[in-house]
Amino acid sequence: MSQTEKLLFDVMCGFKDSNIYFADLRKLLEIYGFSCRIKGDHFIYTKDGITEIINIQPLGNKAKPYQVKQVRNLFIKYQLGGMKDV
């Protein structure tokens, strides 16, 4: 299992929301084609064909758990990352 697959699994499983590193969540969004714009400590991600905007901020070196959940729900809704059967 590659690092990207492991990271995707960790985000999608829902049991590790408070243990996802902020840099890893950013990396996952960028791998799946999201573009980033930074305003202060807000990292705002958009992607063509997706109406929602993802706005994430770090909590130390970790991602905020509710923002990991938002990313997970977005991946499920738009069937990103091979999550068609979820």
C-alpha positions in Angstrom: 0.0 0.0 0.0 1.5 3.3 -1.1 1.7 6.3 1.3 -1.1 8.0 -0.7 -3.4 5.0 -0.4 -2.7 4.8 3.3 -3.4 8.5 3.8 -6.6 8.1 1.8 -7.6 5.1 3.9 -6.9 7.0 7.1 -9.1 10.0 6.0 -11.9 7.8 4.7 -12.1 5.4 7.6 -13.2 8.1 10.1 -11.4 6.7 13.1 -8.3 8.8 12.8 -9.7 12.3 12.2 -7.8 13.9 15.1 -4.5 12.2 14.1 -4.2 13.4 10.5 -1.3 15.7 9.9 -2.2 19.1 8.2 0.5 18.7 5.6 -0.8 15.2 4.7 -4.4 16.5 4.3 -3.0 19.3 2.0 -1.0 16.7 0.0 -4.1 14.5 -0.4 -6.2 17.4 -1.7 -3.4 18.5 -4.2 -3.0 14.9 -5.4 -6.7 14.8 -6.3 -6.4 18.0 -8.4 -7.5 20.7 -5.9 -5.9 24.1 -6.3 -4.9 26.1 -3.2 -5.1 29.7 -2.4 -3.7 30.9 1.0 -5.1 33.8 3.0 -3.4 34.0 6.4 -3.6 30.6 8.0 -6.6 29.6 5.8 -5.9 27.2 3.0 -8.8 27.4 0.5 -9.1 24.6 -1.9 -11.2 24.5 -5.1 -11.6 22.2 -8.0 -13.3 22.5 -11.4 -16.6 20.5 -11.4 -16.9 20.7 -7.6 -19.1 23.5 -6.2 -18.0 23.2 -2.6 -15.0 25.1 -1.3 -12.8 23.4 1.3 -11.3 25.8 3.9 -8.7 24.2 6.2 -6.5 25.6 9.0 -3.8 23.9 11.0 -4.2 23.0 14.7 -0.6 22.8 15.6 0.8 20.3 13.1 -2.5 18.4 12.8 -5.6 19.0 10.8 -8.8 19.9 12.7 -11.0 16.8 13.0 -14.1 18.4 11.6 -12.3 19.6 8.6 -11.0 16.0 7.9 -14.6 15.0 8.1 -15.6 17.7 5.5 -12.9 16.4 3.1 -14.1 12.8 3.6 -17.7 13.8 2.9 -16.6 15.7 -0.2 -14.6 12.7 -1.5 -17.7 10.5 -0.9 -20.1 12.9 -2.6 -18.0 13.3 -5.7 -16.6 9.8 -5.7 -13.0 10.8 -5.5 -10.2 8.4 -4.7 -12.1 5.3 -5.9 -14.7 5.7 -3.2 -17.7 4.7 -5.5 -18.9 1.9 -3.3 -18.9 3.8 0.0 
